[in-house]
Amino acid sequence: MDFNINKVKIFVTIPRENVDEVRNAVCNAGAGIIGEYTFCTTSTNSMGTFIPSDTANPYIGEKNKLEFVEEEKLEFVCDIDKVKSVICELRKTHPYEEPAIDIIPLIDESYFK
């Protein structure tokens, strides 16, 4: 099967107090469009963990100490030609120095019989 990838699903974890700002940024940059609908996102509560290194500049927590943070995992679709600009806007508004971003290619349902 030969796939032509036109869309991706992007996942990112965000501190709960910053979700609306990041959602607005990525959707205003062109993500979250499904047919005739815009700002299509979903989010799930999650618990993030990390240990900032000696050279990190953590938004939350202390260097060399395990942190537990209540976050939301925000997910949304994005046309392949808008991914770079959407990720750029995401990084501008996301408070973390190194946000965890997953980009998953999507197969259009028309490829399945």
LINSULLIN-V305622 format. One line per field, one symbol per residue. ss: DSSP state (~ for helix, > for strand, _ for the rest). phi: phi as a letter, one per 40 degrees, with the letter a starting at -180 (. if undefined). psi: psi as a letter, one per 40 degrees, with the letter a starting at -180 (. if undefined). A space follows every 10 residues. Layout:
BEGIN
ss->???
phi->???
psi->???
END
This chain:
BEGIN
ss->______>>>> >>>>>~~~~~ ~~~~~~~~__ ___>__>___ _>>>>>>>>> >>________ __>__>>>>> >>>>>>>>>~ ~~~~~~~~~~ ~~~_______ >>>>>>__~~ ~__
phi->.bbbcbbbbb bacaddcbcc ccdcccccch cgbbfcbbfc aabbcabcba bcccccbccb gbcgbcbbbc bbccbacacd cbddcccccd cccccccbcc bbbbcbcccc ccc
psi->hhhhhdiihh hiiihdeedd ddddddddee ifhhbeiifh iiihiihiii hhideighdh aiifhhihhh iihhiiihid eedddddddd ddeheidgih hhhhiihiee ei.
END
